[in-house]
Amino acid sequence: MDDQIKQIAERLRGLRDAMELSPADIAADCGIDRAEYERAESGEHDISVSMLQQIARHYNIALDALMFGEEPKMSSYFLTRAGKGVSVERTKAYKYQSLAAGFKDRKGDPFIVTVEPGCNPMHYNTHDGQEFNLVIEGRLLLSIGGKELVLEQGDSIYFNSKLPHGMKALDGKAVRFLAIIM
């Protein structure tokens, strides 16, 4: 996990250096708190996928380039076999497995997200766009804009991702869900 975060931080610094921007420039351009961006770039703190997506969208680069260091190449289709998607573990509590890492110019970013139990306190994200979540296994406590909802296996939700949202695994068991960020 730590190595993956450090690699993402290195790619963030490389992007910023290539564009000859300061951390303050990136934060202002992408609507990110400057201190939060600087923590992400240090490689010593968790980096939210929503922050990476904001940066990728603003500078018109592939989210995969920041997360995985690879540019997507496919334009007709991209097949991800069961359990084979490129993954990044942001913290011990969250793991993201990309389901479309090789498809370029996609309109949404689908992931299988695994949330481990014991994630306290709940970490909140906000990002432009919308999000769809479908619980595959386990039970999920999802907080959206201050409203707490419990999602069971097979339940789904579509929401405005500009609202602060966070998630937590329930019953002391990991939860897995499909997340599509648009």
C-alpha positions in Angstrom: 0.0 0.0 0.0 2.6 2.6 1.0 4.6 1.9 -2.2 1.6 2.5 -4.3 0.8 5.7 -2.6 4.4 6.9 -3.0 4.3 6.0 -6.7 1.0 8.0 -7.2 2.6 10.9 -5.3 5.6 10.7 -7.6 3.4 10.8 -10.7 1.6 13.8 -9.3 4.9 15.6 -8.8 6.0 14.6 -12.3 2.8 16.0 -13.8 3.1 19.2 -11.9 6.8 19.6 -12.8 6.1 18.8 -16.5 3.4 21.6 -16.6 5.7 23.9 -14.6 3.0 24.5 -11.9 3.3 25.0 -8.2 1.2 23.0 -5.7 -0.9 26.1 -5.2 -1.6 26.3 -8.9 -2.8 22.7 -9.0 -4.9 23.1 -5.9 -6.5 26.3 -7.3 -7.0 24.9 -10.8 -8.7 21.8 -9.5 -10.6 23.2 -6.5 -8.6 21.1 -4.0 -7.4 22.4 -0.6 -3.7 23.3 -1.0 -2.7 21.5 2.2 -4.6 18.4 1.1 -2.8 18.4 -2.3 0.6 18.9 -0.7 -0.1 15.9 1.7 -1.0 13.8 -1.3 2.1 14.8 -3.2 4.3 14.0 -0.2 3.4 10.3 -0.5 3.0 10.0 3.2 -0.8 10.3 3.3 -3.8 8.6 1.7 -4.7 10.0 -1.8 -8.4 9.9 -2.6 -9.5 8.7 -6.0 -11.8 11.7 -6.2 -8.8 14.0 -6.0 -7.0 12.1 -8.7 -10.1 12.2 -10.8 -10.4 16.0 -10.4 -6.8 16.5 -11.4 -7.1 14.1 -14.4 -10.3 15.8 -15.7 -9.0 19.3 -15.3 -5.7 18.6 -17.1 -7.3 16.2 -19.6 -5.2 13.2 -18.8 -6.2 9.6 -18.1 -7.0 8.8 -14.5 -5.1 5.5 -15.1 -2.0 7.5 -15.8 -2.1 9.0 -12.3 -3.3 5.8 -10.5 -1.4 3.1 -12.3 1.2 4.9 -14.4 -0.2 3.5 -17.7 -2.1 5.2 -20.5 -5.2 3.5 -21.8 -4.9 2.3 -25.4 -8.1 0.5 -26.4 -10.9 2.3 -28.1 -13.3 -0.6 -29.3 -13.5 -2.5 -26.0 -11.4 -3.5 -23.0 -12.0 -6.8 -21.2 -11.2 -7.3 -17.6 -11.2 -10.9 -16.4 -12.5 -11.7 -12.9 -10.1 -10.6 -10.3 -7.6 -9.3 -12.9 -8.2 -5.6 -12.9 -5.4 -3.2 -12.1 -5.7 -2.3 -8.4 -4.5 0.2 -5.9 -4.8 0.0 -2.2 -5.2 3.5 -0.9 -5.2 2.6 2.7 -5.6 -0.7 4.6 -9.3 0.0 4.6 -9.9 0.7 0.9 -8.9 -1.2 -2.2 -9.9 0.0 -5.8 -9.7 -2.5 -8.7 -10.1 -0.7 -12.0 -12.4 -2.5 -14.5 -11.6 -0.3 -17.6 -8.0 0.8 -17.1 -7.1 0.1 -20.8 -10.0 1.9 -22.4 -9.2 5.4 -23.5 -11.6 8.4 -23.5 -14.1 6.6 -21.3 -17.0 8.6 -19.9 -17.0 6.8 -16.5 -14.6 5.1 -14.2 -15.8 1.7 -13.0 -14.1 0.1 -10.0 -14.7 -2.8 -7.7 -14.1 -1.3 -4.3 -13.4 -3.3 -1.2 -13.8 -1.7 2.2 -12.4 -3.5 5.1 -14.1 -3.5 8.5 -12.8 -1.1 11.3 -12.5 2.0 9.1 -12.9 4.7 11.8 -13.6 7.5 11.4 -15.4 7.5 8.1 -13.4 9.4 5.4 -15.5 11.7 3.3 -14.9 12.6 -0.4 -16.5 15.1 -2.8 -15.9 15.3 -6.5 -17.6 16.7 -9.6 -20.1 14.5 -11.4 -22.2 11.5 -10.3 -21.6 8.1 -8.8 -23.3 4.7 -8.9 -22.7 2.0 -6.3 -24.0 -1.6 -6.4 -23.2 -3.8 -3.3 -21.9 -7.2 -4.4 -21.1 -8.6 -1.0 -21.5 -7.5 2.6 -23.3 -4.5 4.1 -22.3 -0.9 3.6 -23.0 2.2 5.6 -23.0 5.1 3.1 -23.3 8.6 4.3 -24.3 11.2 1.6 -24.6 14.8 2.5 -25.2 13.9 6.2 -27.9 11.2 5.4 -26.8 7.7 6.5 -28.1 4.8 4.4 -27.5 1.0 4.9 -27.0 -0.9 1.6 -27.3 -4.6 1.5 -26.1 -7.1 -1.1 -27.9 -6.3 -4.4 -28.8 -2.7 -3.3 -27.7 0.2 -5.5 -27.6 3.9 -5.3 -27.0 6.7 -7.8 -26.0 10.1 -6.3 -24.6 13.6 -6.8 -20.9 13.1 -5.9 -20.5 16.8 -5.1 -22.2 16.0 -1.8 -19.7 14.8 0.9 -19.9 11.0 1.0 -18.2 8.3 2.9 -18.5 4.6 3.4 -18.0 2.0 6.1 -18.2 -1.8 6.2 -20.7 -3.2 8.6 -21.0 -6.4 10.7 -17.2 -6.7 11.1 -16.9 -8.0 7.5 -15.4 -6.6 4.3 -17.9 -5.2 1.8 -17.4 -5.2 -2.0 -19.2 -3.0 -4.4 -19.2 -1.8 -7.9 -18.6 1.9 -8.1 -18.9 3.9 -11.3 -17.7 7.5 -11.1 -18.9 9.7 -13.9 
